[in-house]
Amino acid sequence: MSKISVAVLGATGPIGQRFVQMLEGHPYFEVEGLYASERSDGKRFGDIVKIRDCEFSDETMGIRIKTMDIDRISKNAELVFSGIPSELAGPTESELAGKGMAVFTNAGSHRMDRHVPILIPEINPDHASSIEQQDTYGNGGYIVTNANCSSTGIAMPLFALDRKFGLDEVFVSTYQALSGAGYPGVPSLDAVGNVIPFIDKEEEKMESELTKILGGYSKDGFKPADFKVMANCARVPVVDGHLESLVIKFESSPSLEDISCALSEFRGEAQTLKLPSAPDAPIIVRTEKNRPQPIYDVLAGSPERAKGMASTVGRIRESNGFCKMFVLSHNTLRGGAGGSVLNAELFKAKGLLR
């Protein structure tokens, strides 16, 4: 069976490079081209690669970067993975969808659009039907987004707990990795030995995106979940891995054992369909008093292709009628390129790629 040809936009950035990592040897997809701005035109991928925890094949390292050209991409590729900045992504992705392209994007430009899903296959695969209401769908094009990197890591634990016990209020504080700011990211003199308690628009994104992801969808649009989310976000001197503190008020009164079981036993459609990049266990519960930690747990998930695709939960405890826990996820894999690749795998498995 022939593979689907895909284009990677923003291939010189950290998310674009993670797309290349996730697509090496992929059973469904093959890279038609790597695209970036004019200043990178003609450079070898090996000349610009920055991620340190992955070894690429000689063939991949030798791929030449091309300048983004909408007409060329739409003629040569069947599907687009977008890792370009949001300010550029909005019009570029709309134009590609208008030319009949399936666009799976990490950018936030279209996340809150009326009929654009923020998709996480374990949580809301039914939201995929929203693409049929997009203006470009009749031409074969559509846009599918993955969530903000800080929303993604906690969305699965929250979904698993909401369907069992009902969520009333969610308070989240994030300790976000430097790679979430792109490359070169936060200046070293600002980051080293410091915590920066402000990430532009991050708290607003979390509070709106999570209720869209965990809510419902009909042809009239998305209906947000009815629990409250309140977020505080900070940048910390960690390379990869967003650690997040959750304080949760449930509608019922589950025991800590019930909560732990609901998390560790959770499986979604991605696992049922055995999608190539889906972790066998999407939520891993640690019982040690000092876990999760980025240095140990950021690449959680199995099999090999799913490393970095699981959320790790630890320090589950009760205080004054609230449940408290920490959640860790890989912000550029599960919260970035890996999330979009998993979304495209879901569409392939369900026969939705056109």
C-alpha positions in Angstrom: 0.0 0.0 0.0 1.4 3.4 -1.0 2.0 6.0 1.7 0.4 9.4 1.9 2.7 12.2 0.8 3.0 15.0 3.4 4.6 18.4 3.6 6.1 19.8 6.8 5.8 23.6 7.2 8.1 25.4 9.6 10.6 22.5 9.3 13.5 24.6 10.9 11.7 25.2 14.2 11.4 22.9 17.1 7.9 21.7 16.3 8.8 21.2 12.6 11.8 19.2 13.6 9.6 17.0 15.9 7.3 16.5 12.9 10.3 15.1 11.0 11.2 12.9 13.9 7.7 11.5 14.2 7.4 10.9 10.4 10.7 9.0 10.0 9.8 5.4 9.0 6.1 6.1 9.5 3.8 3.3 8.3 1.2 5.7 6.9 3.0 8.9 5.8 6.1 9.8 3.8 7.7 13.3 3.6 7.3 15.0 0.2 9.0 18.2 1.3 10.3 20.3 4.2 9.3 23.9 4.0 10.4 27.1 5.8 11.2 30.8 5.1 13.4 32.0 2.2 16.4 32.4 4.5 16.6 28.6 4.9 16.0 27.7 1.2 18.5 25.1 0.0 19.9 24.3 3.4 20.2 20.6 4.5 18.0 19.5 7.3 21.2 18.4 9.1 22.5 22.0 9.0 19.5 23.4 10.9 18.5 20.5 13.3 18.5 21.6 17.0 16.8 18.9 19.0 19.3 16.8 20.9 17.5 13.6 22.0 16.9 12.1 18.6 19.2 10.7 15.9 18.0 11.2 12.3 18.9 9.0 9.4 21.5 10.1 6.8 18.7 10.4 4.2 16.7 12.7 6.4 19.7 14.8 7.3 20.3 15.3 3.6 16.8 16.6 2.7 17.0 20.2 1.3 14.7 22.8 2.8 12.4 24.6 0.4 10.8 28.0 0.5 7.1 27.8 1.4 5.0 28.0 -1.8 1.3 27.3 -1.6 0.9 26.2 -5.2 3.8 23.8 -5.1 2.8 22.3 -1.8 -0.8 21.8 -2.9 0.3 20.1 -6.2 2.9 17.8 -4.6 1.5 16.8 -1.2 -1.7 15.3 0.0 -1.6 16.4 3.6 0.1 19.2 5.5 1.6 19.2 9.0 2.0 22.8 10.1 4.6 24.0 12.7 4.7 27.6 11.6 4.1 30.6 14.0 0.5 31.5 14.7 0.7 34.9 13.0 1.7 33.3 9.7 -0.3 30.1 10.2 -3.7 31.7 10.1 -3.8 32.9 6.5 -1.4 30.2 5.2 -3.5 27.3 6.6 -6.7 28.9 5.3 -5.3 29.2 1.8 -4.0 25.6 1.8 -7.4 24.3 3.0 -9.0 26.4 0.3 -6.9 24.5 -2.3 -8.3 21.2 -1.0 -5.5 20.3 1.4 -5.9 18.5 4.8 -4.1 20.7 7.3 -3.1 19.3 10.7 -1.6 22.2 12.6 0.1 22.9 15.9 -0.6 26.6 15.6 -3.3 28.3 17.6 -4.7 30.6 14.9 -7.8 28.4 14.2 -8.3 26.6 17.5 -11.4 28.6 18.6 -13.0 28.8 15.1 -16.6 27.6 15.1 -16.1 24.4 13.2 -12.5 23.6 13.7 -11.8 20.8 16.2 -9.1 20.9 18.9 -8.6 17.2 18.6 -7.2 14.7 21.1 -8.0 11.1 19.8 -8.3 9.6 23.3 -10.8 12.3 24.3 -13.0 13.7 21.5 -12.6 11.7 18.3 -16.3 12.5 17.6 -15.3 16.2 17.1 -13.6 15.2 13.8 -17.0 15.4 12.2 -16.9 19.2 12.6 -14.7 19.4 9.5 -17.8 18.7 7.4 -19.1 22.2 8.3 -16.0 24.1 7.3 -16.4 26.3 4.2 -13.5 24.5 2.4 -14.8 20.9 3.0 -16.7 20.8 -0.3 -13.3 21.3 -2.0 -11.7 18.6 0.0 -9.8 20.9 2.4 -10.1 21.3 6.1 -8.1 22.3 9.2 -7.6 20.2 12.3 -5.8 21.6 15.3 -4.1 20.1 18.3 -4.3 21.8 21.7 -2.0 24.3 23.3 1.0 22.3 24.8 0.0 23.2 28.3 -3.6 22.1 27.8 -2.8 18.8 26.2 -0.9 17.3 29.1 -3.8 17.7 31.6 -6.7 17.1 29.2 -6.5 13.3 29.3 -6.4 13.1 33.1 -9.2 15.6 33.4 -11.3 13.7 30.8 -10.8 10.4 32.6 -11.8 11.9 35.9 -14.7 13.9 34.5 -16.4 10.9 33.0 -16.1 8.9 36.2 -16.7 11.5 38.9 -17.7 14.8 37.3 -15.6 17.9 37.4 -16.8 21.0 39.2 -13.7 23.3 39.4 -10.2 22.9 38.1 -7.3 25.1 39.2 -4.0 24.6 37.3 -0.5 26.1 37.8 2.0 25.3 35.1 5.8 25.1 35.2 6.5 25.2 31.5 9.7 24.2 29.6 11.8 26.7 27.7 11.3 24.8 24.4 7.6 25.9 24.5 8.8 29.3 23.6 10.4 28.1 20.3 14.1 28.4 19.4 16.1 30.1 20.7 13.3 30.8 23.1 13.8 32.7 26.4 17.2 34.6 26.6 19.6 32.7 28.9 20.1 35.6 31.2 16.3 35.7 31.8 15.9 31.9 32.2 18.9 30.6 34.2 18.2 30.4 37.9 14.8 32.1 37.4 11.1 31.5 37.1 9.1 33.9 34.8 5.5 34.1 36.0 4.0 35.3 32.7 3.5 33.6 29.3 1.5 35.8 26.9 -2.1 34.6 26.4 -1.3 31.2 27.8 -3.7 31.3 30.7 -6.5 32.5 28.5 -5.8 29.7 26.0 -5.9 27.0 28.7 -9.2 28.3 30.2 -11.0 28.4 26.9 -9.4 25.4 25.1 -9.9 22.8 27.8 -13.7 23.4 28.0 -13.9 23.2 24.2 -11.9 19.9 24.1 -14.0 18.3 26.9 -17.3 19.7 25.7 -19.7 18.5 22.9 -20.2 19.2 19.3 -23.2 19.5 17.0 -23.7 21.1 13.6 -24.5 24.4 15.4 -21.0 24.4 16.8 -19.1 23.4 20.0 -20.7 23.5 23.4 -18.1 24.0 26.1 -18.0 21.7 29.2 -19.7 23.3 32.2 -16.9 23.1 34.7 -14.7 26.1 35.5 -10.9 26.2 34.7 -8.6 28.8 36.3 -4.9 28.8 35.3 -1.6 30.4 36.4 1.3 29.9 34.0 5.1 30.2 34.5 8.2 29.5 32.5 11.0 27.5 34.3 14.6 26.6 33.3 13.8 23.1 31.9 14.5 22.2 28.3 11.5 19.8 27.6 8.5 18.9 29.7 5.6 20.9 31.1 4.9 20.1 34.8 1.5 21.1 35.9 -0.1 21.3 39.4 -3.8 20.4 39.5 -6.3 21.2 42.3 -9.7 19.7 41.5 -13.2 19.9 43.0 -15.4 16.9 42.0 -19.1 16.7 41.8 -18.9 13.4 43.8 -16.5 12.2 46.5 -14.2 9.6 45.0 -11.5 7.9 47.1 -7.8 8.4 46.2 -7.7 4.7 45.1 -10.7 5.3 42.8 -9.0 8.4 41.3 -5.7 6.5 40.7 -7.6 3.5 39.1 -9.6 5.8 36.9 -6.4 7.4 35.6 -4.2 4.3 35.2 -7.0 2.2 33.6 -8.1 4.9 31.1 -7.9 4.0 27.4 -9.3 5.9 24.4 -10.1 5.3 20.7 -6.4 5.9 19.9 -5.6 2.7 21.9 -8.6 0.8 20.5 -7.5 1.5 17.0 -3.8 0.9 17.8 -2.7 4.0 16.1 1.1 3.9 15.4 2.0 6.9 17.7 -0.6 6.1 20.4 0.9 5.1 23.8 -0.3 1.7 25.1 -1.2 3.5 28.4 -2.0 7.2 27.7 -1.9 8.0 31.5 0.9 6.6 33.7 0.4 6.9 37.5 3.6 7.1 39.6 3.4 6.3 43.3 6.8 7.7 44.4 6.5 10.9 46.5 8.8 12.9 44.3 7.5 12.0 40.8 6.8 13.0 38.0 10.0 14.9 37.1 11.0 16.1 33.6 14.4 14.5 33.9 12.9 11.1 34.5 9.5 11.1 32.9 9.4 13.4 29.9 9.7 10.5 27.4 7.1 8.3 29.1 5.1 6.1 26.7 5.5 2.8 24.8 6.1 1.4 22.2 9.1 3.2 20.9 7.2 5.4 18.4 5.0 6.6 21.3 7.9 7.8 23.6 6.9 11.2 24.9 3.2 10.7 24.1 1.9 9.7 27.6 1.0 12.0 30.5 2.5 11.0 33.8 0.5 11.7 37.0 1.9 11.6 40.5 1.4 12.9 44.1 -2.3 12.3 44.1 -3.6 13.5 47.5 -6.6 15.0 49.2 -6.8 18.3 51.1 -9.9 20.2 52.4 -12.3 18.5 50.0 -10.1 19.0 47.0 -7.9 16.5 45.1 -4.4 17.6 44.3 -1.9 16.0 41.8 1.0 16.8 39.4 1.0 16.0 35.7 3.9 16.0 33.3 3.8 15.8 29.5 6.3 16.4 26.7 5.4 19.8 25.2 6.9 19.4 21.7 5.9 15.7 21.3 2.5 15.0 22.8 1.8 18.8 23.2 3.1 19.6 19.7 4.1 17.6 16.6 3.2 14.2 18.0 -0.4 15.4 18.8 -0.9 16.5 15.2 0.6 13.3 13.8 -1.7 11.2 16.0 -4.7 13.3 14.8 -3.8 12.5 11.2 -3.4 8.8 12.1 -6.9 8.9 13.5 -8.3 10.3 10.3 -6.4 7.7 8.3 -7.7 4.8 10.4 -11.3 6.1 10.2 -11.2 6.7 6.5 -11.5 10.5 6.8 -8.5 11.5 4.7 -9.8 12.5 1.2 
